[in-house]
Amino acid sequence: MAIRVPDSVARLGGGAVLWLLTRSWRMECRHREHWEQVARGGERFIYLAWHEALLPLLWHHRGERVAIIVSSGREGRYLGDYASGLGYRLLTGSTTRGGPRAMRGAIRALQGGEAIAVTPDGPRGPRREIKPGAIRMAQREGAWILPLHATARRAWRLGSWDRFMVPRFASKVVVGYGEPFRVGPGADELAAATRRCSDALTGLEASLGREEQGVSER
């Protein structure tokens, strides 16, 4: 469940184009009270979002005390450069492949008061299929899970496995949060939490999409 950035976006990552693009977006927020419940209350929590919405979400939460798990490959390095410039702390590895190092780093970050950001269908998919590593970590550490998603009024969709979203210049981007929750003990609770995460992200997309009927899928 590491984060991977498509090559076409990675090639922009160090240049002026992406810098100008992200700063042109008009950001709005929905259900911010869910974020405030955990972030301002000093709770330990994990952001959970689909890989496709990564770019605007990284921009929206720039400069906060957030650690992200990035893949150790070339695309992960591209993303690491971009995310580091936005103030994120990088944890290299994956909670499913090469997992022990990434998991230990994520647990230490949580215990130290940092939030963790994870894309549960990354870094290579399948699209919108949740891998349980982050949910299992939340269960073990008693951390909250905070689902979040982003939509854009005008956006490109890349030909990558996740149909990676790149909001267009000066587009309105809406970030929404789901209700945070904890994972109870046991295998049944883990399975229920996995279903809840999927339902929450699907519901967020639907609610934000109803507001943003003009989203471009091209």
LORO-344352 format. One line per 4 residues: number of its first residue (from 1); for each residue x negated, y negated, z negated of C-alpha. Coordinates in pm, whole numbers, plus 50000, padded with zeros to 5 digits. Each point is the difference from the previous one (the first is absolute). Example, Ala and Ser with C-alpha at 12.3 -4.5 7.8 and 13.67 -1.06 7.14 Angstrom:
BEGIN
1) 48770 50450 49220 ~ 49863 49656 50066 $
This chain:
BEGIN
1) 50000 50000 50000 ~ 49716 49764 50077 ~ 50057 49695 50216 ~ 49889 49994 50363 $
5) 50029 49709 50242 ~ 50059 50051 50374 ~ 49704 49925 50229 ~ 50188 49724 50181 $
9) 50052 49813 49673 ~ 49654 50085 49871 ~ 49839 49828 50297 ~ 50173 49679 49892 $
13) 49918 50043 49634 ~ 49678 49806 49990 ~ 50104 49730 50244 ~ 50186 49675 50015 $
17) 50309 50154 50163 ~ 50111 50196 49696 ~ 49904 49711 49771 ~ 50228 49765 50194 $
21) 50276 50257 50041 ~ 50040 50082 49631 ~ 49997 49635 49898 ~ 50274 49919 50247 $
25) 50254 50237 49842 ~ 50292 49856 49803 ~ 50022 50229 49698 ~ 50321 50059 49803 $
29) 50067 50236 49711 ~ 50302 50208 49892 ~ 50065 50169 49663 ~ 49696 49835 49845 $
33) 50143 50078 49657 ~ 49892 50362 50048 ~ 49641 49888 50052 ~ 50017 49767 49701 $
37) 50124 50283 49778 ~ 49672 50188 50033 ~ 49744 49741 50113 ~ 50078 49730 49748 $
41) 50076 50246 49723 ~ 49646 50134 50002 ~ 50115 50348 50103 ~ 49786 50251 50188 $
45) 50149 50056 50344 ~ 49945 50129 50352 ~ 50121 49823 50313 ~ 50142 50251 50249 $
49) 50061 49894 50362 ~ 50015 50153 50346 ~ 49676 49971 50194 ~ 50168 49811 50284 $
53) 50075 49697 49779 ~ 49646 49973 49869 ~ 49876 49686 50175 ~ 50255 49746 49868 $
57) 50005 50167 49658 ~ 49624 49963 49962 ~ 50033 49635 50091 ~ 50292 49944 49763 $
61) 49817 50142 49696 ~ 49659 49850 50078 ~ 49799 49866 49710 ~ 50170 50221 49740 $
65) 49836 50262 49785 ~ 50081 50295 50227 ~ 49788 50303 50092 ~ 50066 50187 50325 $
69) 49896 50346 50113 ~ 49845 49985 50349 ~ 49877 50284 50218 ~ 49625 50047 50036 $
73) 50009 50004 50381 ~ 49937 49720 50246 ~ 50355 49863 49983 ~ 49985 49998 49621 $
77) 49684 49790 50014 ~ 50170 49751 50230 ~ 50289 49972 49759 ~ 49766 49979 49705 $
81) 49833 49694 50147 ~ 50336 49834 50055 ~ 50144 50095 49660 ~ 49684 49900 49813 $
85) 50026 49657 50154 ~ 50351 49974 49856 ~ 49883 50089 49650 ~ 50079 50372 49981 $
89) 49775 50252 49828 ~ 49927 50306 50211 ~ 50018 50364 49891 ~ 49854 50221 50272 $
93) 50146 50341 50064 ~ 50347 50150 49999 ~ 50234 50145 49741 ~ 50042 50305 50225 $
97) 49668 50033 50190 ~ 49677 49937 49813 ~ 50241 49933 49720 ~ 49816 50034 49672 $
101) 49788 49686 50041 ~ 50292 49785 50116 ~ 50226 50139 49729 ~ 49748 49936 49725 $
105) 49945 49647 50123 ~ 50373 49933 50020 ~ 50058 50135 49651 ~ 49720 49783 49861 $
109) 50148 49698 50175 ~ 50344 50069 49853 ~ 49856 50051 49654 ~ 49810 49673 50039 $
113) 50318 49807 50075 ~ 49975 49980 50378 ~ 50288 50071 50233 ~ 49945 50264 50270 $
117) 50135 49977 50356 ~ 50062 50323 50191 ~ 50153 50089 50337 ~ 50142 50348 49932 $
121) 50025 50093 50370 ~ 49643 49887 50083 ~ 49741 50013 50132 ~ 50113 50217 50293 $
125) 50362 50089 49935 ~ 50241 50150 50069 ~ 50185 49670 50007 ~ 50215 49938 49693 $
129) 49924 50337 49847 ~ 49901 49954 49636 ~ 49698 50184 49867 ~ 50038 50041 49623 $
133) 49650 49901 49882 ~ 50087 49649 49885 ~ 50325 50116 49840 ~ 49814 50272 49815 $
137) 49749 49738 49879 ~ 50284 49777 49877 ~ 50148 50298 49816 ~ 49670 50086 49834 $
141) 49922 49644 49894 ~ 50350 49886 49909 ~ 49975 49722 50259 ~ 50292 49834 50174 $
145) 50062 50047 50371 ~ 50101 49684 50187 ~ 50130 50059 50355 ~ 49957 49713 50244 $
149) 50051 49937 50370 ~ 49965 49718 50252 ~ 50188 49905 50315 ~ 49938 49729 50258 $
153) 50243 49808 50217 ~ 49762 50032 50294 ~ 49739 50275 50001 ~ 49793 50222 50222 $
157) 50012 50376 49939 ~ 49677 50174 50091 ~ 49974 50341 50162 ~ 49841 50154 49691 $
161) 50144 50296 49806 ~ 50177 49765 49758 ~ 50115 49737 50254 ~ 49790 49747 49808 $
165) 50175 49663 49970 ~ 49821 49676 50089 ~ 50221 49694 49943 ~ 49968 49750 50283 $
169) 49866 49648 49967 ~ 50216 49779 49775 ~ 50241 50287 49935 ~ 50214 50014 49690 $
173) 49885 50293 49784 ~ 50218 50129 49718 ~ 49855 50211 49718 ~ 50240 50193 49780 $
177) 49955 50203 49679 ~ 50188 50303 49880 ~ 50089 50072 49640 ~ 49693 50124 49809 $
181) 50019 50335 49826 ~ 49789 50252 49812 ~ 49958 50372 50074 ~ 50107 50245 49733 $
185) 49800 50313 49911 ~ 50016 50323 50196 ~ 50021 50119 50360 ~ 50372 49924 50033 $
189) 49947 49638 49898 ~ 49711 49969 50245 ~ 50219 50126 50284 ~ 50283 49768 49898 $
193) 49764 49703 49989 ~ 49871 50083 50349 ~ 50356 49998 50132 ~ 50072 49678 49814 $
197) 49698 49828 50156 ~ 50109 50102 50349 ~ 50358 49886 49935 ~ 49882 49671 49851 $
201) 49780 49915 50298 ~ 50275 50097 50243 ~ 50247 49786 49808 ~ 49764 49704 49994 $
205) 49951 50017 50375 ~ 50376 50012 50053 ~ 50074 49707 49771 ~ 49725 49782 50143 $
209) 50094 50101 50353 ~ 50355 49883 49949 ~ 49859 49655 49924 ~ 49756 50011 50290 $
213) 50215 50103 50295 ~ 49755 49830 50234 ~ 49705 50235 49931 ~ 49813 50087 50320 $
217) 49897 50361 50044 ~ 49785 49929 50307 $
